Amino acid sequence: MQTPQWMEALDTCSPVKAAGAGVVLSALNPKNLLLTVAGAAALAQMGRSPGQQVVAYVAFILMATSGVGAPVVLYFALGDRARARLDLLKHWMARNSAVILAVLLLLIGLRLIGDGIAGLSR
């Protein structure tokens, strides 16, 4: 499967442009915004102290950004040796993007249904 042209363009852009694209593609993505708001709302409803909430928010942010952060850490840890692995991962994800998204949405849906059923039994 051919990688979309806009993704290929990201391979040749400067670090500043790549960071800007990362912000637009992740932070401003409606799906990500809704998931972030849902996560923040769930953490706020836990009834914990402000210090515990800060720790929970930091853990949430670290987990939420791990998908983007892991390849960056791998690149800086392995240098040029990471390029081949990251290219394989990129092409695999491009070929299987529909399946990856379907599984992710299924898991989110199952979690929401489980939370709804648990809420009914209270």
C-alpha positions as CSV (number, residue, x, y, z in Angstrom):
1,M,0.0,0.0,0.0
2,Q,1.2,3.5,-0.9
3,T,1.9,5.9,2.0
4,P,-0.2,9.0,1.7
5,Q,1.6,11.9,0.1
6,W,1.2,14.2,3.1
7,M,2.9,11.5,5.3
8,E,5.8,11.3,2.8
9,A,6.2,15.1,3.0
10,L,6.7,14.8,6.8
11,D,9.9,12.8,6.1
12,T,11.6,15.7,4.5
13,C,10.4,18.7,6.6
14,S,12.4,20.6,9.2
15,P,12.1,19.8,12.9
16,V,10.1,23.0,13.5
17,K,7.6,22.1,10.8
18,A,7.5,18.5,12.1
19,A,6.7,19.8,15.6
20,G,4.0,22.1,14.2
21,A,2.5,19.2,12.2
22,G,2.5,17.1,15.3
23,V,0.6,19.7,17.3
24,V,-2.0,20.0,14.5
25,L,-2.3,16.3,13.9
26,S,-2.6,15.4,17.6
27,A,-3.5,18.2,19.9
28,L,-6.0,19.8,17.6
29,N,-7.5,16.5,16.4
30,P,-11.2,16.4,17.5
31,K,-10.9,12.7,18.5
32,N,-7.9,13.4,20.7
33,L,-9.5,16.5,22.2
34,L,-12.6,14.5,23.1
35,L,-10.5,11.6,24.6
36,T,-8.5,14.1,26.6
37,V,-11.6,15.9,27.9
38,A,-13.1,12.5,28.9
39,G,-9.9,11.5,30.6
40,A,-9.7,14.8,32.5
41,A,-13.4,14.5,33.5
42,A,-12.9,10.9,34.8
43,L,-9.9,12.0,36.8
44,A,-11.8,15.0,38.2
45,Q,-14.7,12.8,39.4
46,M,-12.4,10.5,41.4
47,G,-12.6,12.8,44.4
48,R,-8.9,12.8,45.2
49,S,-6.8,15.5,46.8
50,P,-5.3,18.1,44.4
51,G,-1.9,16.6,44.8
52,Q,-3.2,13.1,43.9
53,Q,-5.0,14.7,40.9
54,V,-1.8,16.3,39.7
55,V,0.0,13.0,39.8
56,A,-2.9,11.3,38.0
57,Y,-2.9,14.0,35.3
58,V,0.9,13.7,34.8
59,A,0.5,9.9,34.5
60,F,-2.4,10.4,32.0
61,I,-0.3,12.8,29.9
62,L,2.7,10.4,29.9
63,M,0.5,7.5,28.8
64,A,-1.3,9.6,26.2
65,T,1.9,10.8,24.6
66,S,3.8,7.5,24.8
67,G,2.7,6.6,21.3
68,V,4.4,9.6,19.9
69,G,7.2,9.7,22.5
70,A,8.4,6.1,22.1
71,P,9.6,6.4,18.5
72,V,11.3,9.7,19.4
73,V,13.1,8.1,22.4
74,L,14.0,5.1,20.2
75,Y,15.5,7.5,17.5
76,F,17.6,9.4,20.1
77,A,18.7,6.2,21.8
78,L,19.7,4.3,18.7
79,G,20.4,7.1,16.3
80,D,20.7,5.9,12.6
81,R,20.2,2.3,13.6
82,A,16.6,3.2,14.6
83,R,15.7,4.4,11.1
84,A,15.1,0.9,9.6
85,R,13.0,-0.2,12.5
86,L,10.9,3.0,12.5
87,D,10.5,2.8,8.7
88,L,9.2,-0.8,9.1
89,L,6.8,0.3,11.8
90,K,5.6,3.3,9.7
91,H,4.9,1.1,6.7
92,W,3.2,-1.6,8.8
93,M,1.0,1.1,10.4
94,A,0.1,2.6,7.0
95,R,-0.9,-0.8,5.7
96,N,-2.9,-1.7,8.7
97,S,-4.3,1.7,9.7
98,A,-7.9,0.7,9.3
99,V,-7.5,-2.4,11.5
100,I,-5.6,-0.4,14.1
101,L,-8.3,2.2,14.3
102,A,-11.1,-0.4,14.4
103,V,-9.5,-2.2,17.3
104,L,-8.8,1.0,19.1
105,L,-12.4,2.2,18.7
106,L,-13.7,-1.2,19.7
107,L,-11.7,-1.1,22.9
108,I,-12.9,2.4,23.7
109,G,-16.4,1.4,23.0
110,L,-16.2,-1.7,25.2
111,R,-14.8,0.5,28.0
112,L,-17.6,3.0,27.7
113,I,-20.3,0.2,27.6
114,G,-18.6,-1.3,30.7
115,D,-18.6,2.0,32.5
116,G,-22.3,2.6,31.5
117,I,-23.3,-0.8,32.9
118,A,-21.3,-0.3,36.1
119,G,-23.1,3.1,36.4
120,L,-26.5,1.5,36.1
121,S,-25.8,-0.9,39.0
122,R,-25.0,1.8,41.5
